[in-house]
Amino acid sequence: MFTPLVLVCSVYTMECTTYGGPVFDTKTECYFGMEQVGIPYIKEKFPDFVIVDKKCVYWEYDNSEVDT
C-alpha cells in the first residue's frame, strides 16, 4: 500500500509540517490522487505555505500480522 506525504513550509516563519493520506493500492494511484486532490486542497487551505517536497511511500503491510 502507498500513502502520499507532502512537506509544506510557511513562507513567513519557515515552520514546516507534513500532510498525508489516504491509502492507495498502487504508486500510480497515489501520485494521481496527490496531484489531483491532495495538493490542490493544501494550496487552497494553506495559501501562505509552499510545497517543498512530495512523495508516495510504500508500506509493507500484512493484515494477517496485526497485533490486537
N, C-alpha and C positions, 0 to 999 in steps of 0.2 A: 504494500500500500504506500501511497505517496501523499505528503502534505506540503502545501506551499508555505514558504516563510518569506516575509518581506521586511527588510530593515529600513526604517524611516527615521529621519532626524529633523529636528526643528531648525529652521533657517535662522532663528534668533538666538536660541540658547544652546544649540548643538546637543540638546537632550535627545537620546535615541531610544527606540523601542522596536519590538518586532510584532508582527501580526501574522497569523497563520490559520490554516484550515479552510475548508473541511478536508476529509479524506477522499482520495481518488484511487481508482484501481490501477491506472497507468500513468506514466510520466507525461505522455502527450495530453491526457485529460487534465492533469494537474496544471501544466503550463497554460493550457487553453482557458481553464477556469480562472486561473490567477489573472491572466491578461484581460479576459472578457468581463469578469465580475469583481474580483478582489482589488486589483489596482485602481480601477475607476472609483470604487467605493472609498478606498483610502484617500485618493486625491480629493474627492468631494467632501468627505468628513473632516479631513485634516489639511486644509489648503496651505497652512504655514509649514508643512513638513515636506521634505524631499525624499524620494525613494533612492536609497544609497545602493542597495543590492537586493536581489531576489533569487530564490532557487526552490526547486522541489526536492524534498528529502525523502529517500526511500527508507522504509522501516520494515525490517524482517520481523514479522509478527505472526505467530501461530496461535489461533484461537484455542487450540486444544491444550496449550501450556499456560493458560491464565490461572494465577493463584486466586482462590476465592476465600 
